[in-house]
Amino acid sequence: MIQTSCDPTIEKHFKGHESAITSLCFHPETTQLISSSLDKTIILWNLTQSVRAYRFLGHKDAINDVSYAPSGEAIASASRDRSVRIWVPKVTGQCIDFKAHSGAIRSVEFSPDGKKLLTASDDKSIKLWMVCQRRFLMSFVNHKSWVRRATFSNDGRLIVSCSDDKTIKLWDIASGQCIKTLFDIKAYNTYVEFHPSGSVIGSANMAGCVKLYDLRSFSLYQHYATHKGPVNMIKFHPNGNFMLTASSDSTMKVLDLLEGRPIYTLKGHANDTSVTSITFSSGGEFFASGGADRQLLMWKTNFDKDDIARRIPRQLISSVREVKTNTKDENMHMDNDIVAVQEVKELLHEEFSTTELQNNRSHCKAPDVEILGRKLEQEVVNLKTQEIPEQGRIVNISRLCKDFSNAQVSVHSSNIVDALNEQVQSLRDTVTVLEQRLTVLEEELKK
């Protein structure tokens, strides 16, 4: 089929790293793009044809993360060599460095006002620094294993982090305390991100799943099992209506958070190589992807062109939804959480009746892009017209209480309680099995 004007397209292709790309970040004005790599270098790509790229050298080991300051006048990088460097993004490559942790540093980020710096490390800690004079402010210590990622909320008051201890933690900067811990019993999380609204956080894990949590109720908001391999990174579109995911299965997914389902599968990187990093430009017009194939692709978003025309209210769907596109993947635990009530179906039907959906499904192999004398294959799979599966949909009980009389709610309350009891029993059985396995491992280690 012919690719539509609303499908994402590759605009530019860059190649200069000698190893896998680990992180990407657009300049706030979208004039530049920076990338970091396992090859110990940072490359600043100028998006105008007349200016060459700059390569920054200095770290003694792989660079795990890189970030622009909100002003665009500085770049911070974090490395396995346990140091942080702050660079001036000019051809001279001037920088200052300091040892920030006792283990490899996984992530680094400027605060929204640009005055502070946040780092997360394999030493199980998160640290807050003043950019001026590189002054240490405080540590956030509560994780039991490597901290994969830590990031600021948009107002700079909160921090969310994820770790190999299978937890997500929410921190209050003013008090330095952990105010909430979310557990993922299936797999550890690889990435966390605040939604632009500040009321939702997104997480990605090794099981190929993406989850959204409501920070007001600390409950699971949406759930997607869309990838066949680990999800390495997620990014919210600046308007908050979409999410981009990057996976080790060589693909990216575009999720429509208003409709609660994936709408695109994107393939541009080499087969059997991981897509390791993604980022949106500040306005969302472009996004970039980097992979283990050492390639950096810059895409035109396009799928947000008609977003203003949609008549759906500008808020995320409040029901938890599990969307499965990998039919051969393992069954998820939430299959037991279905509330199959006719009144609920009617309620959901009313929720979706205001949405105008395009009937333009396409599974196309877009024309190959020829760059630097070679052809770059790209494939865009449009999933917009796939029906939203009934399976895996859990309706918020509080919503039911508002829309039905007390008598109607009481009729179904026993069914809901029974379903919850079954879930609790399932969790107990799982914990019992895990304890048995740990006992066996401990006995083997003693031998």
C-alpha positions in Angstrom: 0.0 0.0 0.0 1.0 3.6 -0.5 2.4 5.4 2.6 0.0 8.1 3.8 1.0 11.6 4.7 0.3 10.9 8.4 2.8 8.1 8.6 6.3 8.7 10.1 9.1 9.1 7.6 12.9 9.1 7.8 14.2 12.6 7.1 17.9 12.2 7.8 20.4 9.4 8.5 23.7 9.9 10.4 26.5 7.4 11.0 29.7 8.2 12.8 29.9 6.1 16.0 32.0 2.9 16.1 29.7 1.1 18.6 26.1 1.1 19.8 24.4 4.4 20.4 23.3 4.7 24.0 21.5 8.1 24.2 20.1 10.9 22.1 18.9 14.5 22.9 17.7 17.3 20.7 18.8 20.9 21.2 15.8 22.9 22.7 15.5 24.8 19.4 15.9 21.6 17.3 19.0 23.0 15.6 21.3 20.2 16.8 21.2 16.6 18.0 23.6 14.9 20.3 24.4 11.2 20.6 26.5 9.2 23.0 27.9 5.7 22.4 29.7 2.7 23.9 32.7 4.0 21.8 33.4 6.6 24.6 32.5 9.5 22.4 29.8 12.1 22.0 28.9 13.5 18.6 27.0 16.8 18.1 25.1 16.7 14.8 24.2 20.0 13.3 20.9 19.7 11.4 21.8 22.2 8.8 23.7 20.9 5.8 26.4 23.6 5.9 27.9 22.8 9.3 29.9 19.7 10.1 29.4 17.4 13.2 31.7 17.7 16.2 33.1 14.7 18.1 33.8 15.1 21.8 36.4 12.9 23.5 37.3 12.7 27.2 35.5 9.8 28.9 37.6 6.7 29.6 34.8 4.2 29.3 31.4 3.9 27.5 29.0 6.8 27.8 25.6 5.8 29.0 23.6 9.0 28.8 23.8 12.5 27.5 21.5 15.5 28.0 21.1 19.1 27.0 20.5 21.9 29.5 17.2 23.7 29.0 19.0 26.7 27.7 20.9 24.6 25.2 24.2 26.2 26.3 25.6 23.1 28.1 25.6 19.3 27.7 26.0 16.7 30.5 27.3 13.2 29.9 27.4 10.2 32.2 29.8 7.3 31.8 30.8 3.9 33.1 34.1 5.6 34.2 32.0 6.9 37.2 32.4 10.5 36.1 30.1 13.3 34.8 31.3 15.8 32.3 29.7 19.2 31.5 30.5 20.3 28.0 30.2 23.6 26.1 28.6 22.5 22.8 31.0 24.2 20.5 33.8 23.1 18.2 36.4 23.7 21.0 34.9 20.9 23.1 35.7 22.5 26.5 34.4 20.6 29.5 34.7 20.1 33.2 34.4 16.7 34.9 33.9 15.3 38.4 33.6 11.9 39.9 30.0 11.5 40.9 29.5 7.9 42.0 31.4 4.8 43.1 29.8 2.8 40.2 28.9 3.2 36.6 26.5 6.1 36.0 23.4 5.1 34.1 21.6 8.4 33.6 22.1 12.2 33.9 19.6 15.0 33.5 19.4 18.8 34.1 16.5 20.1 36.2 13.8 22.1 34.5 15.4 25.4 35.6 18.9 24.2 34.5 20.5 24.8 38.0 20.7 21.2 39.2 21.9 17.9 37.9 20.5 14.5 38.6 22.5 11.3 38.3 21.7 7.6 38.8 24.3 4.8 39.3 25.1 1.2 39.7 26.1 2.0 43.2 22.3 1.9 44.0 22.1 5.6 44.7 20.7 8.8 43.1 22.5 12.1 43.6 21.5 15.7 43.2 24.1 18.3 42.3 24.3 22.1 41.8 25.6 22.7 38.3 27.5 25.8 39.6 30.7 24.6 41.2 29.5 21.0 40.8 28.4 21.0 44.4 26.8 17.9 45.9 23.4 18.5 47.4 21.9 15.2 48.5 21.6 11.5 47.9 18.4 9.4 47.5 19.3 5.9 48.8 16.6 3.2 49.1 17.1 1.0 46.0 18.5 -2.5 46.6 20.2 -2.8 43.2 21.5 -0.8 40.2 19.5 2.3 39.4 18.7 2.4 35.7 17.2 5.8 35.4 16.2 8.9 37.4 14.3 11.9 36.0 12.7 15.1 37.2 9.0 16.0 37.1 8.2 19.0 34.9 7.9 21.3 37.9 11.2 20.0 39.4 9.6 18.9 42.7 9.6 15.2 42.3 12.0 12.5 41.0 11.0 9.1 39.7 13.6 6.2 39.4 13.7 2.6 38.4 16.1 -0.2 39.4 17.0 -3.8 38.9 15.4 -4.5 42.2 12.1 -4.4 40.2 10.8 -1.3 41.8 9.9 2.2 40.7 10.3 4.9 43.4 8.9 8.4 43.7 10.9 10.9 45.6 10.2 14.3 47.1 13.2 16.6 46.5 12.3 19.0 49.4 12.4 16.3 52.0 14.7 13.8 50.3 12.3 11.0 51.1 10.8 8.2 49.1 7.1 8.8 49.1 5.9 5.8 47.1 7.3 2.5 45.8 5.7 0.6 42.9 6.5 -3.1 42.4 6.8 -5.0 39.2 7.0 -8.7 40.1 7.5 -9.9 36.5 10.6 -8.1 35.4 12.9 -5.2 36.3 12.2 -1.8 34.7 14.6 -0.4 32.2 13.2 3.1 31.9 10.8 5.6 33.5 9.4 8.9 32.3 7.0 11.5 33.6 4.0 12.3 31.4 3.9 16.0 30.4 0.8 16.4 32.6 2.9 15.4 35.6 0.1 13.1 36.9 1.2 9.9 35.2 4.5 8.0 34.9 5.4 5.6 32.2 7.7 2.6 32.6 9.3 0.0 30.3 10.6 -3.4 31.4 12.6 -6.4 30.3 9.4 -8.4 29.5 8.5 -6.3 26.6 5.8 -4.3 28.4 5.0 -0.7 28.9 3.0 0.5 31.9 1.4 3.8 32.9 0.7 4.6 36.5 -1.6 7.2 37.9 0.3 9.2 40.6 -2.9 10.4 42.2 -4.1 7.0 43.1 -0.8 5.1 42.6 -2.6 2.6 40.5 -1.9 1.0 37.2 -3.4 3.2 34.4 -2.6 1.5 31.1 -0.7 -1.6 30.2 0.7 -2.6 26.8 2.5 -5.9 25.9 3.6 -4.8 22.5 7.2 -6.0 22.0 8.8 -9.4 21.6 12.0 -8.3 23.3 13.0 -6.0 26.2 11.8 -2.4 25.9 14.9 -0.2 26.2 13.4 3.2 26.3 10.1 5.1 26.1 9.4 8.8 25.4 6.1 10.7 25.6 5.2 13.0 22.8 5.3 16.6 24.0 1.5 16.9 23.6 1.1 13.9 25.9 -1.2 12.0 23.5 1.4 9.6 22.2 4.3 7.5 23.4 7.2 6.1 21.4 8.9 2.9 22.5 12.3 1.3 21.5 13.0 -2.4 21.8 15.6 -5.1 21.4 13.3 -6.7 18.8 14.6 -4.2 16.3 11.3 -2.2 16.2 9.7 1.0 17.6 6.1 1.4 18.4 3.9 4.5 18.5 1.2 4.2 21.1 -2.0 6.4 21.0 -2.6 7.0 24.7 -6.0 8.5 24.2 -7.3 5.4 22.4 -5.1 3.1 24.5 -3.5 1.1 21.7 -0.5 0.9 19.3 -1.0 2.7 16.0 2.4 2.2 14.3 5.3 -0.3 14.2 8.4 1.3 12.8 11.4 -0.5 11.3 14.5 1.3 10.2 17.4 -0.2 12.0 19.2 -3.4 10.9 17.4 -6.6 11.6 18.4 -8.5 14.8 19.8 -5.4 16.3 18.4 -3.4 19.3 16.9 0.0 19.0 18.6 1.4 22.1 17.7 5.1 22.2 14.9 7.5 21.1 14.0 11.1 21.7 11.5 13.7 20.6 12.3 17.3 19.6 10.9 19.9 21.9 7.8 20.6 19.7 7.3 17.0 18.7 7.7 17.6 15.0 10.7 15.2 14.8 12.0 12.2 16.7 15.3 10.4 16.5 16.3 6.8 17.0 19.7 5.1 17.6 20.6 1.5 17.7 23.2 -1.2 18.2 23.8 -1.0 14.4 25.5 2.4 15.1 23.0 4.2 13.0 21.1 7.4 14.0 17.9 8.0 12.2 15.9 11.3 12.3 12.2 10.9 11.6 9.4 13.3 10.7 6.6 12.6 13.2 3.6 13.2 10.9 1.2 11.1 13.0 0.3 14.2 15.2 -0.8 16.2 12.2 -4.5 15.5 12.6 -4.4 15.3 16.4 -6.1 18.7 16.9 -9.1 17.6 14.9 -9.9 14.7 17.1 -12.9 15.5 19.3 -12.0 13.2 22.2 -11.4 15.0 25.5 -7.7 15.8 26.1 -7.1 13.3 28.8 -5.9 9.7 29.0 -8.4 6.9 29.2 -9.0 6.2 32.9 -9.5 2.5 32.6 -6.6 0.0 32.7 -6.0 -1.5 29.4 -3.8 -4.3 28.2 -3.2 -4.3 24.5 -1.5 -7.4 23.0 0.0 -7.3 19.5 2.2 -10.3 20.0 -0.3 -13.2 19.8 2.4 -15.8 20.4 3.7 -14.2 23.5 3.1 -15.5 27.0 -0.3 -14.9 28.6 -0.2 -11.9 30.9 -1.3 -12.1 34.5 -4.0 -9.5 33.9 -6.1 -11.9 31.8 -7.8 -12.8 35.0 -8.8 -9.2 35.7 -11.5 -8.8 33.1 -14.8 -7.2 34.3 -17.3 -8.6 31.8 -20.4 -6.6 32.5 -22.9 -5.4 29.9 -23.3 -2.0 31.5 -19.6 -1.6 31.5 -19.4 -2.3 27.8 -22.1 0.3 27.1 -20.1 2.8 29.3 -16.9 2.2 27.3 -18.8 2.4 24.1 -20.0 5.9 25.1 -16.4 6.8 26.0 -15.1 5.9 22.5 -18.1 7.3 20.5 -16.7 10.8 20.4 -13.4 9.6 18.7 -13.0 10.1 15.0 -10.7 7.3 13.7 -9.1 7.2 10.3 -9.8 4.3 8.1 -6.4 4.2 6.5 -4.7 1.1 7.6 -1.5 0.5 5.7 1.3 -2.0 6.0 3.8 -0.6 3.6 7.4 -0.9 2.9 8.2 2.8 2.3 10.4 3.8 -0.6 14.0 3.2 0.3 15.9 6.3 1.3 19.2 6.7 -0.5 21.8 8.4 1.6 25.5 8.6 1.0 25.2 6.3 -1.9 23.5 3.5 -0.1 19.9 2.5 0.4 18.3 2.6 3.8 15.3 0.4 4.1 12.3 1.6 6.2 9.0 -0.1 7.0 6.0 1.6 8.6 3.1 -0.6 9.7 -0.1 1.4 10.3 -2.3 -0.3 13.0 -4.9 2.4 13.3 -7.9 0.4 12.1 -7.2 -2.7 14.2 -10.1 -3.3 16.6 -9.4 -2.5 20.2 -9.4 -5.9 22.0 -12.0 -6.4 24.7 -9.6 -8.8 26.5 -7.6 -7.2 29.2 -9.8 -4.2 29.9 -10.3 -3.3 33.6 -12.8 -0.6 34.4 -12.2 1.7 37.3 -14.6 0.9 40.1 -15.0 4.5 41.2 -16.2 5.4 37.7 -18.9 2.7 38.0 -20.0 4.1 41.3 -20.6 7.5 39.7 -22.6 6.1 36.8 -24.7 3.4 38.3 -27.1 3.4 41.2 -26.1 1.8 44.5 -28.4 -1.1 43.8 -26.7 -1.8 40.5 -23.2 -1.5 41.9 -24.1 -3.9 44.8 -25.3 -6.5 42.3 -21.8 -6.7 40.7 -19.7 -5.9 43.8 -19.5 -9.6 44.8 -18.2 -10.5 41.4 -15.5 -7.9 41.6 -14.5 -9.0 45.1 -14.2 -12.6 43.9 -12.0 -11.5 41.0 -9.8 -9.6 43.4 -9.5 -12.5 45.8 -8.4 -14.7 42.9 -5.7 -12.2 42.0 -4.5 -12.1 45.6 -4.4 -15.9 45.7 -2.5 -16.0 42.5 0.1 -13.6 43.9 0.5 -15.7 47.0 1.1 -18.8 45.0 3.7 -17.0 42.9 5.5 -15.7 46.1 5.5 -19.3 47.5 7.1 -20.7 44.3 9.7 -17.9 44.4 10.5 -18.6 48.1 11.0 -22.3 47.2 13.4 -21.4 44.4 15.4 -19.1 46.7 15.7 -21.8 49.3 17.0 -24.3 46.7 19.5 -21.7 45.5 20.7 -20.9 49.0 21.3 -24.6 49.7 23.3 -24.9 46.5 25.4 -21.9 47.4 26.1 -23.3 50.8 27.5 -26.5 49.2 
